[in-house]
């Protein structure tokens, strides 16, 4: 007679499968697998076990990727609370504690709650004082994103430079691990009004992500969308349009991000701007409305991204002034 599977072994297997789904950009599948692993672990090890926090962090990260930020925030906060019971532990527990804090900080950043997010990032950095520069690279990369959104561009550049130096020292200058930093440097160049420099960074990120992932992966689509925005800013809207349409089709597909994810909404906004510059104000207005409706649902009416799309829509539909 075959013995029933051990619940902990099944939970570990589900978590491993969830990590694979995460790496492949299958975030809805990641959520499903993590929920089952969490159910098994809580029943066997208790809600306060570090492995529960580890699964919660992955689950909440996948929910963030799917745009379910409030649900994700609750999971991130649970993970942080579990690991706060081990404040003086080093090694794997320290890494889990920092990872959970970064997850919560990133979730708050996505919601536009920059001051709360920054406090968490800085607390995580202080907590991780014993970590290596390589282990701190994700923290500095994420903190750079926060600084860019807050308009503190020099601080963002310093964070990206620190992350890049650590990753290059560990993996070499052409490793796929550097793709997220190049992606963020491209965004920083865009914010600084340097689209030509940004195009070069975006192309480098795209090339590295294509080495790491199969066609259709969300990271590749995100690079294509960013490259398109920079090409548009550099005066090449016709070259930008097919990249944006392909990125939207990939990111909004079932099992990927869905229609209300912020990356999809940002790409819709940028495609609207391209269509407006190409003279099609009717399609531009329709695309801006799709982006605006989604941002209101996902981010709320007062988020800076929502206001930006509303302002752009108003400019497109405003009556023409005197010739």
N, C-alpha and C positions, 0 to 999 in steps of 0.2 A: 504494500500500500504506500503510495507516494505521500510524503509529508507535505503539509501546506507550506506555501512560501513564507519565509520569515518576513514580518512586516517592515522591519528596519532595512533588510536587504532590498525589499521592494521599493521603499522610499528612496534609498540611495540610487537605485536604478532609474527611478522616475526623475530624480534630480539630474542625473547624468544625461538622460534623454532631453530634459528641459534645457540644459546648457548647450547641447547640440542644436536644438531648435532655435535657441537665441543666436548662436553663431551664424545660423543660416537665415536669420531674419524672419523666422516663423513665430511671431510674438503671441498670436492667439493660442498656438499649440504650446508655447512656453507656459502661458497662464494655466492651461488645462492640466499639464503635467505637474506644475508646482503645487496646484491646489490639492491634488491627490497625495503628493509627497508630504505636504504639510499636514494633511489629515492623519496620515499614518504616523508621522514623527510625533505629533502632539499627543496621540493616543499612547505611544510607547515610551517616549522620553520626557513628556511634559512640555507645557507651553514655554517654560523658561530655559530650555536647552539651547546652546549656541547653534546647533544644527538647524533648529527651527528658525532662528534669526537669519541664517545663511539662505534658506529657502525663501523666507519672506522678502529678503533683499532682491533676489532674482525675480520673484513674482511681481513685486511692486515696480521693478525696473521695466518689465514687459508691459505692465499696465500703463506706465508712463509713455512708453513707445506707442501704445495704442491710443493715447490721448485721454485715458481715464485717470486724470491727475488727482482728483479728490480721493478716489478709492486707493490709488497708489500711495498717497500721502499717509493714509491710515496704516498701510502695511509697512512703509518705511519707518514710521514712528514706533510701531510695535517692535521692529528689528532693533532700532536704537535703544529702546527701553530694555529689551532682553539683555543686550550686550553691556548696558550700563551697570549691570550687576557684577561685571568682571573688570572693574576700572584699572586694576594694576597688572593685568595679565598681558604678557607679550606674545611674540610668535604669531601663530595663526589667529588667536583671539584678538590681538591688536589689529591685524589686517582686516578681520571681519568687522571690527568696531569702526575702523576708518571707512571701510567700504559702505557700511550702513549709513554713516554720517554723510558721505558723499552722495549716496542715493537720495536721501531726504533733501539735502541742499540743492541738488539738481532738480528735484520735483518742485521745490519752492521757486527756483529760478524760472522754470517753465511757466509758472503761474504769475510771473511778474512780481513776486514778493522778494525783491532784490536785497533789502536790508536784512531780512531774516536769513536768507540764503547765505549772505556773506558772513554773518556771525557763525553759522554752522561750518562753512569752509574753513574759517580761521581757527575755530575750536578743533576741527579735525586735524589741521596742520600742527597745532600745538600738541595734540594727543599723539600724533605720529612722529614726534621728534626723534625717536629711535629708528625710524625706517630709513632705508637707503634712498638715494636720489631716484633710482629706477622705480621703487615702490611709490614714491611721491609724484611721479610724472603724471598719472591721471588726475591727481588733486590739482596740480598747477595748471594743467590743460583746462580743467573745468572752471577753475577760478578765473582763468583768462577769459573764458566765455562770459562769465558774469561781469567782469570789468568792461568788456566790449559793449554788452547790452546797457550798462550803466553810463557809457560814454567816457570811461577812463581808459583811453586807448593806449597810452604809454604803459600803464600798469598791465594791461592785457598783453602787450608785446613782451614785457619782461617775463610774465608767467609762461607764455608760449616758448620763449627762448630757453627757459630753464627746463621745461619738459622735453623740448627737442634735443638739448644737449645730453640729457640723461638717456634718452632713447637711442640716439646716434652712438653714444659710447658703448651701449650694451648690444646693439643690433647692427650697427653700420648705417650709413646715410641713405641707402636705397631699400631699407626693409619696409614691408607693409605696415609694421607697427607705427611708423611715422605718419601714415596717411591722415589720422584724425588731427594731428598738429598742423599739417599742411592745409587741410580743409579749413581749420580755424584761422590760420594766417591769411588765407584767401578772403575770409569774411572780414578780417581786420583791415586788409587793404581796401576792400569795398567801402568800409566805414570811413576810411581816411580819404576817400576820393581818388584812389590810385587803382583804377580798374585794370590797366595793363599788367601791373605787377600781380594783381589778384588773379588774373587769367592764368598766368604762369604757375602760381601756387595751386590753383584749382585743377589744372591739367596734371600736375604732379600727384596730387591726392587721388585723382581719378585713375591714373595709371597704376598706382600702388594698390588701390582697392580692387582693381581688375585682376591683379596678381593674386589677391587673397581670396576673392569671392567669385562665385559663378555669375553669369549674366542674370539680371533681374533682382539682384540683392539690393535691399534698401540703401545700403551705404553707397553703392554705385549710383543709384538714382538720385540720392541727395547730392552727390558730387556733380552730376549732370545738371541738376537744378541750379546749383550755385554757379557753375561755369556759365550757364545760360544767363543768369542775372548779371554776371560780370561782363559777358560779351555785349549784352544790351547796354550796360553803362558805358562800355567802350565804343558804342555807336554801331553795333552789328545786330540789330533786332531780328533780321531774317535768319541769321545763323543761330540765334538763341531760341527761336520758336520751336523747332522740332525737338530740341533737347528738353524743353519744358513739357511739351505734350507727352513725350516718352516717360519722363520722370513722374508726371501725374498719373499716367496709366499704371505704372509699376507700384507707386506708393499707395494709391487708392484701391488697389486690387483686393478682393476678398482674401482674408488670411494675412494680409500685410497691415498697413496702417488704417485703412478705411478713409472715408471722405472728410472726416472732421479733424484729422491729425494736423498739428500745426505746420508740419513740413508740406503737406498737401495744400493747405490753405495759403501758405507763403508762395508756393509755386503757382497757384491759381492767381494770386495777386500779381505776381511778376508776369505771367502770361497775359493778363489783362493790360498791363502797362505796355507790353510788346505790341499787342493788337491795336492799342490806341495810337502808338507811334507809327504803326503801319497803316493807319487811316481807318480802321474798322472800329468806330466808337460804339456801335451797337453790341458787337461781341464783347468788347472791353467792358461795357457796363454790365452785361450779363455775368461775366466772369468775376468782376468786382463784387457783385451781389452774392454770388455763391460763396466767395471768400468771406464776405462780411457776415453772412448768416452763420457760417461755421465758426468764425471767431467769436461771435456773440455767444454761441452755445458753449464753446470750449473755454474761452478766455474771459468772457464777460464783456459788457459794453464799454467799460472804462480802461481796458488794457491798452497800452500804447499801440500794439499791433492792430487792434480793432479800430482805434481812432485813425490810424494811418490809412487803412482801407476805406473807411468812410470818407475821409478827406479826398482820396483819389477818385472815388466814385462820384463825389459831388463835382469835382473838376471836369469829369468826362460828360456828365449829364447837364451841366450848367448851360443856359442859353448862351449862344455866341454873342460876344460884345460887338460894338460898332466896328465896322470895317475901316 
